[in-house]
Amino acid sequence: MITVTDVHKSFLMGERTMTVLQGINLRIERGELVAVIGASGAGKSTLLHILGLLDRPTKGTVLFEGQDVLRLSESAQADFRNRRIGFIFQFHHLLPEFTALENACMPALIQRKRLTEVEDRAVALLNDVGLGARLHHKPGELSGGEQQRVAVARALLMEPDLVLADEPTGNLDTHTGDALFGLMRDINKARGTTFVIVTHNDKLSAQADRIIHIQDGLII
Ligand SMILES: Nc1ncnc2c1ncn2[C@@H]1O[C@H](COP(=O)(O)OP(=O)(O)OP(=O)(O)O)[C@@H](O)[C@H]1O
């Protein structure tokens, strides 16, 4: 599904260049659930941002089903992201003024689809994540785990082939984190959705199909 070849990423910090990724080579097969682990600052989030077309490598290629996605225009990349990739971050970035249902529908609204077109699917997803009784609650009226589950429903709304999750259980208690990871595993099994999950939790990464360990910007 994804082939990453010789990806480097450097950031210019004043006069100094800081190299964060130093030649990443990686293949991710369709339907895999991959955990990305490594020490703080190793480059995990940077790699995830590059896979999600949220950032560009300084050097190297990223092929998605053989297509060189880095060559797409900015707007084509945005469209690709919106249609094919779901994102789940540690801080779920829900919009506080909107209900759980409206937040879950947000990717469709961004694509100028009507709420009525996706509402049924969003309700079904929120049911799947155990929030059937919380559809009209705003984020401030939900627990941290419930908010994160809204973010999972939102990530799945457009039926993405790929979900990128950056420490999705990072700010949850163990029990809620385990349940959320189990939910992602279930979705992976049921729909064949590919997951790439950055996590610091060894117990969770042990349940992945494969663990990718990054150290100092290289896969070891
Ligand atoms: N936009 C940026 N400009 C400059 N430096 C950056 C930028 N983004 C990340 N870095 C640096 O790159 C390094 C890797 O960051 P990254 O967020 O990928 O690490 P990580 O492995 O995800 O760490 P953590 O587990 O703490 O989230 C860090 O030292 C960070 O300070």
The ligand as an SDF file (V2000), in Angstrom:
LIG
                    3D

 31 33  0  0  0  0  0  0  0  0999 V2000
    8.7220   21.7460   12.7720 N   0  0  0  0  0  0  0  0  0  0  0  0
    9.8370   21.4380   13.4140 C   0  0  0  0  0  0  0  0  0  0  0  0
   10.8790   22.2810   13.4650 N   0  0  0  0  0  0  0  0  0  0  0  0
   12.0180   21.9510   14.1040 C   0  0  0  0  0  0  0  0  0  0  0  0
   12.2320   20.7980   14.7350 N   0  0  0  0  0  0  0  0  0  0  0  0
   11.2300   19.9040   14.7280 C   0  0  0  0  0  0  0  0  0  0  0  0
    9.9800   20.1690   14.0740 C   0  0  0  0  0  0  0  0  0  0  0  0
    9.1900   19.0750   14.2340 N   0  0  0  0  0  0  0  0  0  0  0  0
    9.8970   18.2030   14.9750 C   0  0  0  0  0  0  0  0  0  0  0  0
   11.1250   18.6780   15.2550 N   0  0  0  0  0  0  0  0  0  0  0  0
   12.1840   17.9880   16.0270 C   0  0  0  0  0  0  0  0  0  0  0  0
   12.3680   16.7170   15.4490 O   0  0  0  0  0  0  0  0  0  0  0  0
   12.6290   15.7370   16.4380 C   0  0  0  0  0  0  0  0  0  0  0  0
   11.6730   14.5660   16.2500 C   0  0  0  0  0  0  0  0  0  0  0  0
   10.3440   15.0030   16.5540 O   0  0  0  0  0  0  0  0  0  0  0  0
    9.1060   14.0150   16.5120 P   0  0  0  0  0  0  0  0  0  0  0  0
    7.9130   14.7940   16.9500 O   0  0  0  0  0  0  0  0  0  0  0  0
    9.0520   13.3320   15.2090 O   0  0  0  0  0  0  0  0  0  0  0  0
    9.5210   12.9790   17.6530 O   0  0  0  0  0  0  0  0  0  0  0  0
    8.7220   11.7710   18.2600 P   0  0  0  0  0  0  0  0  0  0  0  0
    9.5560   10.5500   18.0630 O   0  0  0  0  0  0  0  0  0  0  0  0
    7.3410   11.7290   17.7430 O   0  0  0  0  0  0  0  0  0  0  0  0
    8.7340   12.1590   19.8040 O   0  0  0  0  0  0  0  0  0  0  0  0
    7.6160   12.0420   20.9640 P   0  0  0  0  0  0  0  0  0  0  0  0
    7.5570   10.5830   21.3160 O   0  0  0  0  0  0  0  0  0  0  0  0
    8.1900   12.8700   22.0690 O   0  0  0  0  0  0  0  0  0  0  0  0
    6.3340   12.5830   20.4190 O   0  0  0  0  0  0  0  0  0  0  0  0
   12.4810   16.4360   17.7850 C   0  0  0  0  0  0  0  0  0  0  0  0
   13.7620   16.6700   18.3110 O   0  0  0  0  0  0  0  0  0  0  0  0
   11.7700   17.7270   17.4670 C   0  0  0  0  0  0  0  0  0  0  0  0
   12.1780   18.7500   18.3170 O   0  0  0  0  0  0  0  0  0  0  0  0
  1  2  1  0
  2  3  1  0
  2  7  2  0
  3  4  2  0
  4  5  1  0
  5  6  2  0
  6  7  1  0
  6 10  1  0
  7  8  1  0
  8  9  2  0
  9 10  1  0
 10 11  1  0
 11 12  1  0
 11 30  1  0
 12 13  1  0
 13 14  1  0
 13 28  1  0
 14 15  1  0
 15 16  1  0
 16 17  2  0
 16 18  1  0
 16 19  1  0
 19 20  1  0
 20 21  2  0
 20 22  1  0
 20 23  1  0
 23 24  1  0
 24 25  2  0
 24 26  1  0
 24 27  1  0
 28 29  1  0
 28 30  1  0
 30 31  1  0
M  END
$$$$
